[in-house]
Amino acid sequence: MDENNKPNNQNAEEVTGSSIRSLKDLLDQITGRDLGDISKEGDSGLAELWPFPFLALVGQKEMKLGLLLSLVNPTIGGVLLVGPRGTGKTTAVRGLIDLLPSVSASNCYYGCIEEDIEIGGMDAVCPDCAEKYGKGEPLSSLRKVKLIELPLNAKLDDVVGSIDERSQMHNRMRLRRGILSQADKNILFIDEVNLLSDQVVDVILDAAAQGSYTVKRGPVSAAYRSRFILIGTMNPEEGGLRPQIMDRFGLRLAVQGLDKPNDRLEAYNRSQAYIKHPKKVVDLWVKETIKAQNEIESARQILEDVELPEEVALTAIEMIKHFGIVSLRAELTLLEAAKAYAAIHNRLKVTKEDVFTIAPMILRLRRSEFIKKYIETQDVEENEINKIIKKFSTGK
Ligand SMILES: [Zn+2]
């Protein structure tokens, strides 16, 4: 996208008018769009410099909604898109690039922030940042969230970092930052997460859960922050995911092919137009993209003030219990996603309807046979343990 098209440079109200009241409204209105003459023109010969606009995806309402909720409230804890090949999962995630909000992030290579000094004193940051802090200069500034894509063949060293070979020549060993630390405060996208090695997946999930990780290579060690939104896709036909990995994804979006012939034709026309004229297709959606980006920012801003009435929270928890789901993550995700859902409607109060609407995204793929069996055998073991303890304690 060239400088003139940067969404930030324009005012959303100017370019779109004000008939749209919320992000959700925008999503609902955007589906019908005439491509005009673009489809009749010849090939522009341009390479794919502009991602296919997120809002130009036909249908797939749940997928779009779930991804936007995760941008509004990162506490939801990651998104897994489950569905067969060719349903637009990867295109949708890459299309988020133009919708990403801003975050406060470190200006320093080592990722030092003011908070480090407040918690750990001057030694907690690098000498340069300590000096800056002393002079009252900021260590961080606002920047766009980035979409960091994990390469399919990523090795453990790429993910966590390794010895910087150039530094070895200078006799001062340093670590090269890995993908995980680059993903801090960003989105880490793993396409086909079920094809990654267990070792790499485990490291990523631990780092995501703890928000930081430590690397030791020979005599050098370093700690890095790793607070990111995890987005993964998987095609269930190509193998499953271990339940403990599944549990780490807050939202599970079922992505299916389009049903209606009209929708399929529209999807075909849009993708053909995009292949020939990526920039023109991007331009067709640029106004709504700007509007959506602003709506995401404002939903993020009001999120803190969104109230979750106790009655609504208790209903949500009761419902999860009814499904026999033991993971506390399900509750956390449901309540946080409900807040985000209210926020994208520009509302400051969560309703029971919000909870019911988004519940399937949280509840599916949680009641696996594995978990059921584990609990059953757990009960048997619990009973045995209790019996033996009772025998010892009472002598019976
Ligand atoms: Zn620093």
Residues whose N, C-alpha, C, O or C-beta is under 5 A from the ligand:
A	BS01	ZN	C108 Y110 C112 C126 C129
